[in-house]
């Protein structure tokens, strides 16, 4: 039997002034070296992944995107409010979302095909 997973529908994305957002002071993720690459991504694709925030403006997820948006001079960005989470859930989510990229490995053959397609196109 499938597990019941709470899904909030619909997720509401709102546009906030960038100055309303506040970095989490204890963010353990060191990402300053990736800001320029994120700027390039935002230039190429737009700001497509909202930041997750509390209503007081504190960022839960999206610190790197926020740094890049500020560097690019973007005045407003999309956010999703996550006020329903407890402080412990916010901390756990921050860690999970940043560590989950390290949980998997690349299929090197398929990655090579994707990269080759980008070079040809």
DSSP file (Angstrom, degrees, kcal/mol; ACC not computed):
  #  RESIDUE AA STRUCTURE BP1 BP2  ACC     N-H-->O    O-->H-N    N-H-->O    O-->H-N    TCO  KAPPA ALPHA  PHI   PSI    X-CA   Y-CA   Z-CA
    1    1 A X              0   0    0      0, 0.0     0, 0.0     0, 0.0     0, 0.0   0.000 360.0 360.0 360.0 133.0    0.0    0.0    0.0
    2    2 A X        -     0   0    0      1,-0.1     2,-0.3     3,-0.0     0, 0.0  -0.280 360.0-111.9 -62.8 146.5    1.4    3.4   -0.9
    3    3 A X        -     0   0    0      1,-0.1     2,-0.6     2,-0.0    -1,-0.1  -0.593  27.7-119.1 -77.9 137.3    2.6    5.7    1.9
    4    4 A X        -     0   0    0     -2,-0.3     2,-0.5     2,-0.0    -1,-0.1  -0.681  33.4-173.0 -77.5 121.0    0.5    8.8    2.5
    5    5 A X        -     0   0    0     -2,-0.6     2,-0.4     2,-0.0    -3,-0.0  -0.972  26.7-119.6-118.0 125.7    2.7   11.8    1.9
    6    6 A X        -     0   0    0     -2,-0.5     2,-0.5     1,-0.0    -2,-0.0  -0.482  33.6-175.7 -68.2 123.7    1.4   15.3    2.7
    7    7 A X        -     0   0    0     -2,-0.4     2,-0.6     2,-0.0    -1,-0.0  -0.981  18.7-142.3-122.8 121.5    1.4   17.4   -0.4
    8    8 A X        -     0   0    0     -2,-0.5     2,-0.4     0, 0.0     3,-0.2  -0.723  28.1-135.8 -81.7 119.1    0.4   21.0   -0.2
    9    9 A X  S    S+     0   0    0     -2,-0.6     2,-0.1     1,-0.3     3,-0.1  -0.984  77.0  19.7-127.0 139.5   -1.6   21.9   -3.3
   10   10 A X  S    S-     0   0    0     -2,-0.4     2,-0.4     1,-0.1    -1,-0.3   0.694  77.6-146.9 -84.1 152.2   -1.3   24.3   -4.8
   11   11 A X        -     0   0    0     -3,-0.2     2,-0.7    -2,-0.1    -1,-0.1  -0.634  21.0-138.7 -72.4 129.7    2.2   25.6   -3.9
   12   12 A X        -     0   0    0     -2,-0.4     2,-0.5    69,-0.2    69,-0.5  -0.836  14.6-163.8-101.0 119.5    2.0   29.3   -4.1
   13   13 A X  E     -A   80   0A   0     -2,-0.7     2,-0.3    67,-0.1    67,-0.2  -0.877  13.5-176.1 -98.3 127.4    4.9   31.2   -5.6
   14   14 A X  E     -A   79   0A   0     65,-2.7    65,-3.1    -2,-0.5     2,-0.5  -0.870  25.1-120.8-122.2 157.3    5.0   34.9   -4.8
   15   15 A X  E     -A   78   0A   0     -2,-0.3     2,-0.3    63,-0.2    63,-0.2  -0.864  32.9-176.1-101.0 126.4    7.3   37.6   -6.0
   16   16 A X  E     -A   77   0A   0     61,-2.6    61,-2.2    -2,-0.5     2,-0.2  -0.888  34.4-101.7-119.3 149.6    9.2   39.5   -3.3
   17   17 A X  E >   -A   76   0A   0     -2,-0.3     3,-1.9    59,-0.2     4,-0.4  -0.516  33.6-128.4 -63.3 136.5   11.5   42.4   -3.3
   18   18 A X  G >  S+     0   0    0     57,-3.1     3,-1.3     1,-0.3    -1,-0.1   0.799 105.7  65.3 -61.1 -29.2   15.0   41.0   -3.0
   19   19 A X  G 3  S+     0   0    0     56,-0.4    -1,-0.3     1,-0.3    57,-0.1   0.661  90.9  65.2 -68.9 -15.1   15.8   43.4   -0.1
   20   20 A X  G <  S+     0   0    0     -3,-1.9    -1,-0.3     2,-0.0     2,-0.3   0.677  85.1  92.3 -79.0 -17.4   13.2   41.6    2.0
   21   21 A X    <   -     0   0    0     -3,-1.3     2,-0.4    -4,-0.4    37,-0.2  -0.576  59.1-162.9 -85.8 141.5   15.2   38.4    2.0
   22   22 A X  B     -d   58   0B   0     35,-2.9    37,-2.7    -2,-0.3     2,-0.1  -0.982  19.4-122.6-126.3 128.3   17.7   37.7    4.8
   23   23 A X        -     0   0    0     -2,-0.4     2,-0.6    35,-0.2    37,-0.1  -0.398  32.6-108.4 -64.9 143.9   20.5   35.2    4.6
   24   24 A X    >   -     0   0    0     35,-0.2     3,-1.6     1,-0.1    -1,-0.1  -0.672  27.5-144.0 -72.4 119.9   20.5   32.5    7.4
   25   25 A X  T 3  S+     0   0    0     -2,-0.6    -1,-0.1     1,-0.3    -2,-0.1   0.720  94.5  48.2 -63.5 -25.0   23.5   33.5    9.6
   26   26 A X  T 3  S+     0   0    0      2,-0.0     2,-0.4    -3,-0.0    -1,-0.3   0.061  72.8 146.7-105.5  25.3   24.5   30.0   10.4
   27   27 A X    <   -     0   0    0     -3,-1.6    -4,-0.0     1,-0.2     0, 0.0  -0.475  31.8-164.7 -62.8 115.4   24.4   28.6    6.8
   28   28 A X        +     0   0    0     -2,-0.4     2,-0.5     2,-0.1    -1,-0.2   0.560  55.9 105.2 -81.6  -5.9   27.2   26.1    6.8
   29   29 A X        -     0   0    0      1,-0.0     2,-0.8     2,-0.0    -2,-0.1  -0.630  61.1-151.1 -80.2 123.5   27.3   25.9    3.0
   30   30 A X        +     0   0    0     -2,-0.5    -2,-0.1     1,-0.1    -1,-0.0  -0.838  37.7 145.2 -93.4 109.2   30.3   27.6    1.5
   31   31 A X    >   +     0   0    0     -2,-0.8     3,-1.9     2,-0.1     4,-0.4   0.325  27.9 109.1-132.0   8.5   29.2   28.8   -1.9
   32   32 A X  G >  S+     0   0    0      1,-0.3     3,-1.2     2,-0.2     4,-0.4   0.848  79.2  59.4 -57.1 -34.1   30.8   32.1   -2.7
   33   33 A X  G 3  S+     0   0    0      1,-0.2    -1,-0.3     2,-0.1     4,-0.2   0.651 104.4  51.4 -70.9 -13.1   33.0   30.5   -5.3
   34   34 A X  G <> S+     0   0    0     -3,-1.9     4,-2.2     1,-0.1    -1,-0.2   0.432  80.2  95.3-101.6  -1.0   29.9   29.4   -7.3
   35   35 A X  H <> S+     0   0    0     -3,-1.2     4,-2.5    -4,-0.4     5,-0.2   0.907  83.7  50.5 -60.2 -44.5   28.2   32.7   -7.5
   36   36 A X  H  > S+     0   0    0     -4,-0.4     4,-2.0     1,-0.2    -1,-0.2   0.894 110.5  49.9 -63.0 -38.8   29.5   33.6  -10.9
   37   37 A X  H  > S+     0   0    0     -4,-0.2     4,-1.9     2,-0.2    -1,-0.2   0.897 110.7  49.7 -65.3 -38.7   28.4   30.3  -12.3
   38   38 A X  H  X S+     0   0    0     -4,-2.2     4,-2.6     2,-0.2    -2,-0.2   0.878 106.8  55.7 -67.6 -36.2   25.0   30.8  -10.8
   39   39 A X  H  X S+     0   0    0     -4,-2.5     4,-2.5     1,-0.2    -2,-0.2   0.928 107.7  49.6 -58.4 -44.1   24.9   34.2  -12.4
   40   40 A X  H  X S+     0   0    0     -4,-2.0     4,-2.1     1,-0.2    -2,-0.2   0.887 110.2  50.5 -61.4 -39.8   25.5   32.6  -15.8
   41   41 A X  H  X S+     0   0    0     -4,-1.9     4,-3.1     2,-0.2     5,-0.5   0.913 110.8  48.0 -65.0 -43.3   22.8   30.1  -15.2
   42   42 A X  H  X S+     0   0    0     -4,-2.6     4,-2.1     1,-0.2    -2,-0.2   0.895 111.5  50.8 -66.2 -39.3   20.3   32.8  -14.3
   43   43 A X  H  < S+     0   0    0     -4,-2.5    -1,-0.2    -5,-0.2    -2,-0.2   0.914 117.2  40.8 -61.2 -41.6   21.3   34.8  -17.4
   44   44 A X  H  < S+     0   0    0     -4,-2.1    -2,-0.2    -5,-0.2    -1,-0.2   0.915 134.7  14.3 -73.3 -45.8   20.8   31.7  -19.5
   45   45 A X  H  < S-     0   0    0     -4,-3.1    -3,-0.2     1,-0.3    -2,-0.2   0.553  99.9-122.4-112.6 -11.8   17.6   30.2  -18.1
   46   46 A X     <  -     0   0    0     -4,-2.1     2,-1.3    -5,-0.5    -1,-0.3  -0.281  51.0 -52.3  88.0 176.8   16.1   32.9  -15.9
   47   47 A X  S    S+     0   0    0      1,-0.2    31,-0.2    -2,-0.1    -1,-0.1  -0.717  74.1 153.3 -91.4  87.7   15.3   32.7  -12.2
   48   48 A X        +     0   0    0     -2,-1.3     2,-0.6     1,-0.1    -1,-0.2   0.596  50.0  66.2 -98.8 -14.8   13.3   29.4  -12.4
   49   49 A X  S    S-     0   0    0     -3,-0.2    -1,-0.1    13,-0.0    29,-0.0  -0.918  79.2-138.5-113.9 110.0   13.7   27.9   -8.9
   50   50 A X        -     0   0    0     -2,-0.6     2,-0.3     1,-0.1    29,-0.3  -0.203  18.4-113.4 -62.7 154.6   12.1   30.0   -6.2
   51   51 A X  E     -b   79   0A   0     27,-2.1    29,-2.4    11,-0.1     2,-0.5  -0.650  25.2-128.7 -80.2 145.3   13.8   30.5   -2.8
   52   52 A X  E     +bC  80  61A   0      9,-2.3     8,-3.5    -2,-0.3     9,-1.6  -0.871  42.0 166.6 -95.4 128.9   12.2   28.9    0.2
   53   53 A X  E     -bC  81  59A   0     27,-2.4    29,-2.6    -2,-0.5     2,-0.2  -0.893  37.6-118.5-140.2 164.1   11.7   31.5    2.9
   54   54 A X    >   -     0   0    0      4,-2.1     3,-2.3    -2,-0.3    29,-0.0  -0.638  43.6-104.7 -93.9 162.4   10.0   32.3    6.2
   55   55 A X  T 3  S+     0   0    0      1,-0.3    -1,-0.1    -2,-0.2    26,-0.0   0.711 121.0  63.3 -65.6 -18.1    7.6   35.2    6.4
   56   56 A X  T 3  S-     0   0    0      2,-0.1    -1,-0.3   -34,-0.0     0, 0.0   0.467 122.3-106.2 -82.4   0.4   10.3   37.2    8.2
   57   57 A X    <   +     0   0    0     -3,-2.3   -35,-2.9     1,-0.3     2,-0.2   0.278  69.9 146.9  97.7  -9.9   12.4   36.9    5.1
   58   58 A X  B     -d   22   0B   0    -37,-0.2    -4,-2.1     1,-0.1     2,-0.3  -0.417  48.6-124.3 -65.9 130.5   14.9   34.4    6.4
   59   59 A X  E     +C   53   0A   0    -37,-2.7    -6,-0.3    -6,-0.2   -35,-0.2  -0.580  30.5 176.2 -78.6 131.0   16.1   32.1    3.6
   60   60 A X  E    S+     0   0A   0     -8,-3.5     2,-0.4     1,-0.4    -7,-0.2   0.824  76.9   2.9 -93.7 -49.6   15.6   28.4    4.1
   61   61 A X  E    S+C   52   0A   0     -9,-1.6    -9,-2.3     1,-0.1    -1,-0.4  -0.999 109.9  57.1-140.0 136.1   16.9   27.3    0.7
   62   62 A X     >  +     0   0    0     -2,-0.4     4,-2.7   -11,-0.2     5,-0.2   0.583  48.2 139.9 121.7  18.0   18.3   29.4   -2.2
   63   63 A X  H  > S+     0   0    0      1,-0.2     4,-2.6     2,-0.2     5,-0.2   0.910  78.6  47.2 -57.3 -44.5   21.3   31.3   -0.7
   64   64 A X  H  > S+     0   0    0      2,-0.2     4,-2.3     1,-0.2    -1,-0.2   0.919 112.8  48.5 -65.6 -43.2   23.4   30.8   -3.8
   65   65 A X  H  > S+     0   0    0      1,-0.2     4,-2.6     2,-0.2    -1,-0.2   0.898 112.1  50.3 -62.3 -39.5   20.5   31.9   -6.1
   66   66 A X  H  X S+     0   0    0     -4,-2.7     4,-2.5     2,-0.2    -2,-0.2   0.921 109.3  50.1 -65.5 -44.3   19.9   35.0   -3.9
   67   67 A X  H  X S+     0   0    0     -4,-2.6     4,-2.2     1,-0.2    -2,-0.2   0.923 113.4  46.7 -59.0 -43.9   23.6   35.9   -3.9
   68   68 A X  H  X S+     0   0    0     -4,-2.3     4,-2.2     2,-0.2    -2,-0.2   0.913 110.5  52.0 -66.2 -42.1   23.7   35.7   -7.7
   69   69 A X  H  X>S+     0   0    0     -4,-2.6     5,-2.5     1,-0.2     4,-0.6   0.905 110.4  48.8 -61.7 -41.0   20.4   37.6   -8.1
   70   70 A X  H ><5S+     0   0    0     -4,-2.5     3,-0.9     1,-0.2    -1,-0.2   0.915 110.4  50.5 -64.1 -42.2   21.9   40.4   -5.9
   71   71 A X  H 3<5S+     0   0    0     -4,-2.2    -1,-0.2     1,-0.2    -2,-0.2   0.858 110.8  49.7 -63.8 -34.3   25.1   40.5   -8.0
   72   72 A X  H 3<5S-     0   0    0     -4,-2.2    -1,-0.2    -5,-0.1    -2,-0.2   0.556 114.6-117.8 -80.7  -8.3   23.0   40.7  -11.2
   73   73 A X  T <<5 +     0   0    0     -3,-0.9     2,-0.3    -4,-0.6    -3,-0.2   0.750  51.6 167.0  77.7  24.0   20.9   43.6   -9.8
   74   74 A X      < -     0   0    0     -5,-2.5    -1,-0.2    -6,-0.2     3,-0.1  -0.581  22.2-161.7 -73.3 130.9   17.6   41.7   -9.9
   75   75 A X        +     0   0    0     -2,-0.3   -57,-3.1     1,-0.2   -56,-0.4   0.783  68.9  25.8 -87.5 -29.2   15.1   43.6   -7.8
   76   76 A X  E     -A   17   0A   0    -59,-0.3     2,-0.3   -58,-0.1   -59,-0.2  -0.991  63.1-176.5-139.3 144.0   12.4   40.9   -7.3
   77   77 A X  E     -A   16   0A   0    -61,-2.2   -61,-2.6    -2,-0.3     2,-0.2  -0.950  32.4 -98.7-137.3 158.8   12.6   37.1   -7.1
   78   78 A X  E     +A   15   0A   0     -2,-0.3   -27,-2.1   -63,-0.2     2,-0.3  -0.548  42.9 179.2 -77.0 140.2   10.1   34.3   -6.7
   79   79 A X  E     -Ab  14  51A   0    -65,-3.1   -65,-2.7   -29,-0.3     2,-0.4  -0.950  23.9-146.7-136.3 157.8    9.7   32.7   -3.3
   80   80 A X  E     -Ab  13  52A   0    -29,-2.4   -27,-2.4    -2,-0.3     2,-0.3  -0.998  25.3-131.0-121.8 126.2    7.7   30.0   -1.6
   81   81 A X  E     - b   0  53A   0    -69,-0.5   -27,-0.2    -2,-0.4   -69,-0.2  -0.586  21.7-177.2 -78.6 137.1    6.7   30.6    2.0
   82   82 A X    >   +     0   0    0    -29,-2.6     3,-1.3    -2,-0.3   -28,-0.1  -0.290  33.2 134.8-127.7  45.9    7.4   27.7    4.4
   83   83 A X  T 3   +     0   0    0      1,-0.2    -1,-0.1   -30,-0.1   -29,-0.1   0.638  61.9  72.6 -72.1 -12.8    6.0   29.0    7.7
   84   84 A X  T 3  S+     0   0    0     -3,-0.1    -1,-0.2     2,-0.0     2,-0.2   0.656  80.1  92.8 -76.9 -13.6    4.3   25.7    8.4
   85   85 A X  S <  S-     0   0    0     -3,-1.3     2,-0.1     1,-0.1    -3,-0.1  -0.570  77.5-125.2 -81.8 142.9    7.6   24.1    9.2
   86   86 A X     >  -     0   0    0     -2,-0.2     4,-2.3     1,-0.1     5,-0.2  -0.372  31.9-103.6 -73.3 162.4    8.9   24.0   12.7
   87   87 A X  H  > S+     0   0    0      1,-0.2     4,-2.1     2,-0.2     5,-0.2   0.879 125.1  52.2 -54.9 -37.7   12.4   25.4   13.4
   88   88 A X  H  > S+     0   0    0      2,-0.2     4,-2.5     1,-0.2    -1,-0.2   0.894 108.2  50.3 -66.9 -38.7   13.7   21.8   13.6
   89   89 A X  H  > S+     0   0    0      2,-0.2     4,-2.8     1,-0.2    -2,-0.2   0.888 108.5  52.9 -65.3 -38.3   12.2   21.0   10.2
   90   90 A X  H  X S+     0   0    0     -4,-2.3     4,-2.5     2,-0.2    -2,-0.2   0.941 111.3  45.9 -61.5 -47.0   13.8   24.0    8.7
   91   91 A X  H  X S+     0   0    0     -4,-2.1     4,-2.0     1,-0.2    -2,-0.2   0.929 114.2  48.2 -61.7 -45.6   17.2   23.0   10.0
   92   92 A X  H  X S+     0   0    0     -4,-2.5     4,-2.7     1,-0.2    -1,-0.2   0.896 111.7  49.8 -63.5 -40.3   16.7   19.4    8.8
   93   93 A X  H  X S+     0   0    0     -4,-2.8     4,-3.2     2,-0.2     5,-0.3   0.924 107.4  54.1 -65.1 -43.9   15.5   20.5    5.3
   94   94 A X  H  X S+     0   0    0     -4,-2.5     4,-1.3     1,-0.2    -1,-0.2   0.921 113.7  42.1 -55.4 -45.5   18.5   22.9    4.9
   95   95 A X  H  X S+     0   0    0     -4,-2.0     4,-2.2     2,-0.2     5,-0.2   0.938 115.9  48.7 -68.3 -46.7   20.9   20.0    5.6
   96   96 A X  H  X S+     0   0    0     -4,-2.7     4,-2.4     1,-0.2    -2,-0.2   0.928 110.3  49.4 -60.6 -47.6   18.9   17.5    3.5
   97   97 A X  H  < S+     0   0    0     -4,-3.2     4,-0.3     1,-0.2    -1,-0.2   0.829 116.6  42.4 -66.5 -30.7   18.6   19.7    0.4
   98   98 A X  H  < S+     0   0    0     -4,-1.3    -1,-0.2    -5,-0.3     3,-0.2   0.786 119.5  42.1 -85.2 -28.5   22.3   20.6    0.4
   99   99 A X  H >< S+     0   0    0     -4,-2.2     3,-2.1     1,-0.2     4,-0.3   0.733  94.4  79.3 -88.1 -23.1   23.5   17.1    1.1
  100  100 A X  G >< S+     0   0    0     -4,-2.4     3,-1.4     1,-0.3     4,-0.3   0.779  82.5  65.7 -61.9 -26.5   21.2   15.1   -1.1
  101  101 A X  G 3  S+     0   0    0     -4,-0.3     3,-0.5     1,-0.3    -1,-0.3   0.751  99.9  53.2 -64.7 -21.7   23.3   16.0   -4.2
  102  102 A X  G <  S+     0   0    0     -3,-2.1    -1,-0.3     1,-0.2    -2,-0.2   0.469  89.4  79.4 -91.1  -1.8   26.1   13.9   -2.7
  103  103 A X  S <  S+     0   0    0     -3,-1.4     2,-0.2    -4,-0.3    -1,-0.2   0.645  92.4  50.5 -80.0 -14.2   23.9   10.8   -2.2
  104  104 A X        -     0   0    0     -3,-0.5     2,-0.3    -4,-0.3     0, 0.0  -0.716  69.7-136.3-122.8 169.6   24.0    9.7   -5.9
  105  105 A X        -     0   0    0     -2,-0.2     2,-0.3     0, 0.0    -2,-0.0  -0.835  25.8-107.8-120.7 161.5   26.6    9.0   -8.5
  106  106 A X        -     0   0    0     -2,-0.3     2,-1.0     1,-0.0     3,-0.1  -0.635  19.6-128.4 -84.2 144.3   26.7    9.9  -12.2
  107  107 A X     >  -     0   0    0     -2,-0.3     4,-2.7     1,-0.2     5,-0.2  -0.860  27.4-158.2 -84.6 102.4   26.3    7.4  -15.0
  108  108 A X  H  > S+     0   0    0     -2,-1.0     4,-2.2     1,-0.2    -1,-0.2   0.820  84.7  52.2 -60.2 -35.8   29.5    8.5  -16.7
  109  109 A X  H  > S+     0   0    0      2,-0.2     4,-1.8     1,-0.2    -1,-0.2   0.934 113.3  42.8 -67.4 -45.2   28.4    7.0  -20.1
  110  110 A X  H  > S+     0   0    0      2,-0.2     4,-2.2     1,-0.2    -2,-0.2   0.885 113.1  53.0 -68.9 -37.6   25.1    8.8  -20.2
  111  111 A X  H  X S+     0   0    0     -4,-2.7     4,-2.6     1,-0.2     5,-0.2   0.920 107.1  52.5 -61.4 -42.8   26.7   12.0  -18.9
  112  112 A X  H  X S+     0   0    0     -4,-2.2     4,-2.4    -5,-0.2    -1,-0.2   0.891 108.3  51.3 -60.6 -39.8   29.2   11.9  -21.7
  113  113 A X  H  X S+     0   0    0     -4,-1.8     4,-2.3     2,-0.2    -1,-0.2   0.919 110.8  47.9 -62.7 -43.8   26.4   11.6  -24.2
  114  114 A X  H  X S+     0   0    0     -4,-2.2     4,-1.8     2,-0.2    -2,-0.2   0.928 113.5  46.9 -63.4 -45.5   24.6   14.6  -22.8
  115  115 A X  H  X S+     0   0    0     -4,-2.6     4,-1.7     1,-0.2    -1,-0.2   0.885 110.9  52.1 -65.1 -38.4   27.8   16.7  -22.8
  116  116 A X  H  X S+     0   0    0     -4,-2.4     4,-2.0    -5,-0.2    -1,-0.2   0.910 106.9  53.3 -64.7 -41.4   28.6   15.6  -26.4
  117  117 A X  H  X S+     0   0    0     -4,-2.3     4,-2.6     1,-0.2    -1,-0.2   0.884 107.2  52.2 -59.8 -38.5   25.1   16.6  -27.5
  118  118 A X  H  < S+     0   0    0     -4,-1.8    -1,-0.2     1,-0.2    -2,-0.2   0.870 109.1  49.5 -66.2 -36.0   25.7   20.1  -26.0
  119  119 A X  H  < S+     0   0    0     -4,-1.7    -2,-0.2     1,-0.2    -1,-0.2   0.859 114.9  44.0 -70.4 -36.0   28.9   20.5  -27.9
  120  120 A X  H  <        0   0    0     -4,-2.0    -2,-0.2     1,-0.2    -1,-0.2   0.900 360.0 360.0 -75.1 -42.1   27.3   19.5  -31.2
  121  121 A X     <        0   0    0     -4,-2.6    -1,-0.2    -5,-0.2    -2,-0.2   0.484 360.0 360.0 -70.5 360.0   24.2   21.6  -30.7
